[in-house]
Amino acid sequence: MINTKIINSDCELILLIVDSSYTSIYCKDVETLNQLHTNAKMVNVDSLAYITDDNDFRKTLKVR
């Protein structure tokens, strides 16, 4: 799954934005992730959920 690949890579954070409205953030650092989640809640993000191995529809991710 993608999350396992991110954990084993040198990448610290991935920010994906699609059509300026759908955003996904993959972040290794739990403290940073929790701060991002708290900030998103404070600005009333419409749909907010943690991405996990169980709910991640992406099987691969290639960013260039």
N, CA and C atoms as an extended XYZ file, in Angstrom:
192
Properties=species:S:1:pos:R:3:atomname:S:1:resname:S:1:resid:I:1 pbc="F F F"
N         0.836       -1.191        0.000 N   MET     1
C         0.000        0.000        0.000 CA  MET     1
C         0.876        1.249        0.000 C   MET     1
N         0.318        2.347       -0.401 N   ILE     2
C         1.086        3.578       -0.550 CA  ILE     2
C         1.674        4.058        0.768 C   ILE     2
N         0.919        3.980        1.854 N   ASN     3
C         1.415        4.500        3.116 CA  ASN     3
C         2.682        3.783        3.559 C   ASN     3
N         2.769        2.494        3.353 N   THR     4
C         3.973        1.736        3.691 CA  THR     4
C         5.146        2.206        2.853 C   THR     4
N         4.917        2.481        1.575 N   LYS     5
C         5.986        2.963        0.706 CA  LYS     5
C         6.474        4.340        1.138 C   LYS     5
N         5.580        5.176        1.573 N   ILE     6
C         5.986        6.504        2.047 CA  ILE     6
C         6.813        6.368        3.315 C   ILE     6
N         6.391        5.529        4.225 N   ILE     7
C         7.121        5.335        5.479 CA  ILE     7
C         8.549        4.884        5.218 C   ILE     7
N         8.751        4.046        4.215 N   ASN     8
C        10.079        3.510        3.911 CA  ASN     8
C        10.900        4.416        2.993 C   ASN     8
N        10.364        5.548        2.580 N   SER     9
C        11.080        6.446        1.679 CA  SER     9
C        11.698        7.611        2.457 C   SER     9
N        12.439        8.462        1.734 N   ASP    10
C        13.011        9.679        2.326 CA  ASP    10
C        12.007       10.828        2.356 C   ASP    10
N        10.893       10.656        1.697 N   CYS    11
C         9.873       11.707        1.600 CA  CYS    11
C         9.259       11.981        2.972 C   CYS    11
N         9.116       13.256        3.320 N   GLU    12
C         8.532       13.634        4.608 CA  GLU    12
C         7.062       14.033        4.479 C   GLU    12
N         6.701       14.661        3.355 N   LEU    13
C         5.340       15.160        3.188 CA  LEU    13
C         4.989       15.183        1.709 C   LEU    13
N         3.768       14.767        1.400 N   ILE    14
C         3.250       14.862        0.028 CA  ILE    14
C         1.945       15.646        0.097 C   ILE    14
N         1.826       16.650       -0.728 N   LEU    15
C         0.611       17.460       -0.826 CA  LEU    15
C         0.079       17.310       -2.241 C   LEU    15
N        -1.114       16.740       -2.374 N   LEU    16
C        -1.753       16.573       -3.679 CA  LEU    16
C        -2.984       17.466       -3.743 C   LEU    16
N        -3.065       18.281       -4.793 N   ILE    17
C        -4.231       19.149       -4.991 CA  ILE    17
C        -4.764       18.884       -6.387 C   ILE    17
N        -6.055       18.555       -6.461 N   VAL    18
C        -6.701       18.247       -7.735 CA  VAL    18
C        -7.839       19.242       -7.942 C   VAL    18
N        -7.837       19.908       -9.075 N   ASP    19
C        -8.897       20.860       -9.439 CA  ASP    19
C        -9.165       21.904       -8.355 C   ASP    19
N        -8.160       22.260       -7.629 N   SER    20
C        -8.184       23.291       -6.584 CA  SER    20
C        -9.191       23.026       -5.464 C   SER    20
N        -9.780       21.827       -5.424 N   SER    21
C       -10.751       21.580       -4.364 CA  SER    21
C       -10.512       20.279       -3.607 C   SER    21
N        -9.915       19.289       -4.239 N   TYR    22
C        -9.643       18.021       -3.570 CA  TYR    22
C        -8.179       17.996       -3.175 C   TYR    22
N        -7.918       17.870       -1.893 N   THR    23
C        -6.554       17.898       -1.383 CA  THR    23
C        -6.291       16.678       -0.521 C   THR    23
N        -5.128       16.070       -0.722 N   SER    24
C        -4.686       14.965        0.124 CA  SER    24
C        -3.303       15.303        0.644 C   SER    24
N        -3.079       15.006        1.911 N   ILE    25
C        -1.775       15.234        2.521 CA  ILE    25
C        -1.307       13.917        3.118 C   ILE    25
N        -0.131       13.500        2.701 N   TYR    26
C         0.534       12.346        3.288 CA  TYR    26
C         1.716       12.888        4.069 C   TYR    26
N         1.782       12.583        5.353 N   CYS    27
C         2.821       13.143        6.211 CA  CYS    27
C         3.299       12.083        7.188 C   CYS    27
N         4.619       11.930        7.300 N   LYS    28
C         5.182       10.930        8.208 CA  LYS    28
C         5.163       11.368        9.666 C   LYS    28
N         5.420       12.629        9.904 N   ASP    29
C         5.556       13.125       11.267 CA  ASP    29
C         4.179       13.281       11.918 C   ASP    29
N         3.936       12.517       12.958 N   VAL    30
C         2.619       12.496       13.606 CA  VAL    30
C         2.270       13.859       14.191 C   VAL    30
N         3.218       14.532       14.789 N   GLU    31
C         2.950       15.853       15.370 CA  GLU    31
C         2.534       16.852       14.292 C   GLU    31
N         3.266       16.879       13.199 N   THR    32
C         2.919       17.768       12.082 CA  THR    32
C         1.550       17.406       11.523 C   THR    32
N         1.286       16.129       11.358 N   LEU    33
C        -0.006       15.676       10.848 CA  LEU    33
C        -1.142       16.116       11.766 C   LEU    33
N        -0.969       15.978       13.050 N   ASN    34
C        -2.000       16.416       13.995 CA  ASN    34
C        -2.208       17.924       13.948 C   ASN    34
N        -1.130       18.687       13.773 N   GLN    35
C        -1.258       20.149       13.647 CA  GLN    35
C        -2.012       20.515       12.368 C   GLN    35
N        -1.697       19.831       11.271 N   LEU    36
C        -2.411       20.076       10.017 CA  LEU    36
C        -3.898       19.761       10.165 C   LEU    36
N        -4.207       18.660       10.827 N   HIS    37
C        -5.595       18.254       11.052 CA  HIS    37
C        -6.331       19.292       11.904 C   HIS    37
N        -5.696       19.740       12.968 N   THR    38
C        -6.295       20.757       13.836 CA  THR    38
C        -6.542       22.052       13.077 C   THR    38
N        -5.566       22.482       12.274 N   ASN    39
C        -5.729       23.711       11.484 CA  ASN    39
C        -6.856       23.569       10.470 C   ASN    39
N        -6.958       22.419        9.833 N   ALA    40
C        -8.032       22.196        8.850 CA  ALA    40
C        -9.396       22.262        9.529 C   ALA    40
N        -9.508       21.701       10.729 N   LYS    41
C       -10.774       21.771       11.465 CA  LYS    41
C       -11.106       23.208       11.835 C   LYS    41
N       -10.087       23.993       12.203 N   MET    42
C       -10.307       25.386       12.610 CA  MET    42
C       -10.831       26.237       11.464 C   MET    42
N       -10.455       25.918       10.230 N   VAL    43
C       -10.922       26.699        9.078 CA  VAL    43
C       -12.113       26.026        8.396 C   VAL    43
N       -12.728       25.066        9.100 N   ASN    44
C       -13.961       24.420        8.642 CA  ASN    44
C       -13.836       23.719        7.292 C   ASN    44
N       -12.808       22.910        7.140 N   VAL    45
C       -12.669       22.096        5.933 CA  VAL    45
C       -13.895       21.191        5.840 C   VAL    45
N       -14.490       21.111        4.639 N   ASP    46
C       -15.752       20.382        4.454 CA  ASP    46
C       -15.648       18.899        4.783 C   ASP    46
N       -14.696       18.222        4.203 N   SER    47
C       -14.562       16.785        4.398 CA  SER    47
C       -13.144       16.503        4.874 C   SER    47
N       -13.040       15.991        6.083 N   LEU    48
C       -11.733       15.812        6.697 CA  LEU    48
C       -11.632       14.400        7.250 C   LEU    48
N       -10.619       13.665        6.792 N   ALA    49
C       -10.436       12.292        7.261 CA  ALA    49
C        -8.964       11.922        7.166 C   ALA    49
N        -8.546       11.048        8.051 N   TYR    50
C        -7.189       10.521        7.979 CA  TYR    50
C        -7.132        9.456        6.889 C   TYR    50
N        -6.049        9.448        6.117 N   ILE    51
C        -5.811        8.419        5.111 CA  ILE    51
C        -5.029        7.309        5.787 C   ILE    51
N        -5.551        6.098        5.696 N   THR    52
C        -4.889        4.940        6.292 CA  THR    52
C        -4.729        3.856        5.233 C   THR    52
N        -4.008        2.810        5.560 N   ASP    53
C        -3.897        1.677        4.641 CA  ASP    53
C        -5.269        1.089        4.328 C   ASP    53
N        -6.196        1.171        5.253 N   ASP    54
C        -7.526        0.578        5.067 CA  ASP    54
C        -8.431        1.404        4.149 C   ASP    54
N        -8.257        2.728        4.109 N   ASN    55
C        -9.171        3.547        3.307 CA  ASN    55
C        -8.506        4.280        2.140 C   ASN    55
N        -7.239        4.024        1.892 N   ASP    56
C        -6.522        4.701        0.802 CA  ASP    56
C        -6.791        3.985       -0.520 C   ASP    56
N        -7.428        4.689       -1.458 N   PHE    57
C        -7.728        4.081       -2.756 CA  PHE    57
C        -6.516        4.055       -3.680 C   PHE    57
N        -5.471        4.816       -3.357 N   ARG    58
C        -4.270        4.829       -4.200 CA  ARG    58
C        -3.406        3.603       -3.904 C   ARG    58
N        -2.992        2.948       -4.939 N   LYS    59
C        -2.096        1.798       -4.772 CA  LYS    59
C        -0.654        2.186       -5.073 C   LYS    59
N        -0.476        3.217       -5.906 N   THR    60
C         0.846        3.722       -6.230 CA  THR    60
C         0.762        5.244       -6.309 C   THR    60
N         1.906        5.868       -6.214 N   LEU    61
C         1.970        7.313       -6.328 CA  LEU    61
C         3.317        7.670       -6.921 C   LEU    61
N         3.283        8.353       -8.056 N   LYS    62
C         4.509        8.820       -8.692 CA  LYS    62
C         4.403       10.310       -8.885 C   LYS    62
N         5.332       11.035       -8.323 N   VAL    63
C         5.357       12.482       -8.428 CA  VAL    63
C         6.649       12.861       -9.102 C   VAL    63
N         6.547       13.705      -10.092 N   ARG    64
C         7.744       14.142      -10.831 CA  ARG    64
C         7.864       15.627      -10.816 C   ARG    64
